[in-house]
């Protein structure tokens, strides 16, 4: 069986060395890695070719083969992503707070790396380079487990990164095990990886709902869940229709397959009669199917009826469910019950209703008069993100470099003992 | 079977109402609960009597019966604890950060409650009131699962708290389900509780290593681990012996059964010959058994030899393991390998070594010239704590009110859509 134990031990060991590196040193390594990816692109493309061939033999569908496929340009894109990470400020060492106790103890709360981060993902080879870059810059060793369809590509990418790190090993006392790849993609090894709690500090699944729930179910390592978004927009009785329609069209159709897309509308009954026909017209142009509750159907009789299942569904498709409510409280209650705590928006000109909505909704990101599509590391100004968390613990919303760290209390005394 | 589903749903519903309460309103409820605990102490003592009787019948040992036993004074202590929580500042609503994006979006990061917190604990009935108080003040509903030995006591305490909340129900639109108790203490129900992910946002086990690992193993809810501490003190070659000996005596013996007690010493070989006899003398007075590696044995030949198992053990007893090292790097390496990431200290007059230690140790709390016993909510100035976290995610070290919250991004726009 694949030797997870050594992989874990080596990653922990490497993480201690990495935690000592300065920002300048880390950036120098990242830039060298970026250059190496471009310089060695032929080798990566050779690995990728094997995967594509196998995928075609196994009858894997076109869309998936496209996601799996690398080109010279895509590899340059990966390298560019790593250069962008190098340009972001280093979160490690930031002093979050300092305070002195009456007994003279000086306490400071300092941002430090998490340690070893595990990433389980599907078949997008760009995740391999991305995840390494973000983890490395935040001072973490990373252990990667990618989809089996991309195994030869991943082996090549990791080999290139490791070689680049070995080039700088002596200069920085750096250990190539800051990146590890699980090359045995069997279910057995994957399950054992999820229990490698002794060495791995946090596990982040990146992929569809099935992957995420399998990780949550099996992992004993603390998990950060990312990515499921059943996002709502509430059109309040005081909504400006000129804002509402373009925001909803954007949130639903600008990119339907991503987690911050709007999946469900909640409409105040006082404006439904005016608003729904406007929306229907705009959505027809985008070929979005509308499904509504009984009240919506009275206004737009040709709609399909939305079921309870619709309200709980992240379509990731050109479909939008709609429900009417008689108050902002009812809207909040419905959204809190059905949402996945990702991103929700209210369209209103009433400051009172806006504040009620902001305070009442328990999701990671709550918007007033803007599209839910802004829940994104770049849009928030964090730069590249490892994912969008929709759990309550540790980090919520877009997870950039800061979210890949933890903190440590450093306490300086001069002989204090506890009475 | 016990209806966990309703318990969970009710707690979620109650948590939304609680999140709307102001600091003043929450404090008023807490003070009323404190008064009610004292006023209804007879009822609580009756429940406790049943548990004590059953415990004696079941031959439970004296120390455990003592932990289980309540008196009028202990109930007053519980009420006082809740009054102290009422006096602490409310973390909810704190604006952690605000920033504006080039497109005009105004983003603020605001502290919000976690939602529903589950606590699994053993047979200390004071945890019931404590955990409620901390969760309530931070705006969270709580679901409690205490040890079966304390079930009648817990039922009485929760009944009294719920009655007190019902007294104020109308005034504050408050729901008694902000506190829930699992009255079926069977393993089956406990296991099902650990999978109640749909309703419970975070699960905190409070108890021994066995309880914690059972929760980590079985829970699909995100867990915050608390309490295991294999804490180290490193006596550097530049240590001031006049500080080292009292700090170590304090850290080892001031209270041996708690998680921030020192379990293991690391001594630089350059000072071992001078230091170890001083330590042996001081520790003999406190009846602490010393166990050392080969180098320690050469200096103090009558010691027991410390094995690898000793170095990995949280004794919680009058025993101390000791190892010599030849550098601060070696000390850091040994501690990072053996510690449970709780609290470690260096005794040194060298600022360079102190900084090396602070930066090299990956534990939650790292001390220079002070006792590890200070890792505690009150000692840090946080007030009451729900536990001391020794994991990397979300919260590390003493967990007070702030650590019982999460954050939310609130984004105000005026019609922004994503291009």
Interface residues (C-beta under 8 A of the other chain):
Chain A: X16 X19 X20 X99 X101 X105 X107 X112 X114 X115 X197 X201 X202 X216 X217 X220 X222 X223 X224 X240 X242 X243 X246 X247 X249 X250 X251 X254 X332 X333 X336 X354 X358 X359 X360 X362 X363 X364 X365 X366 X367 X368 X369 X370 X371 X373 X374 X375 X379 X380 X381 X391 X392 X393 X394 X396 X397 X406 X407 X408 X409 X410 X411 X412 X413 X414 X415 X416 X417 X418
Chain B: X16 X19 X20 X99 X101 X105 X107 X112 X114 X115 X197 X201 X202 X216 X217 X220 X222 X223 X224 X240 X242 X243 X246 X247 X249 X250 X251 X254 X332 X333 X336 X354 X358 X359 X360 X362 X363 X364 X365 X366 X367 X368 X369 X370 X371 X373 X374 X375 X379 X380 X381 X391 X392 X393 X394 X396 X397 X406 X407 X408 X409 X410 X411 X412 X413 X414 X415 X416 X417 X418
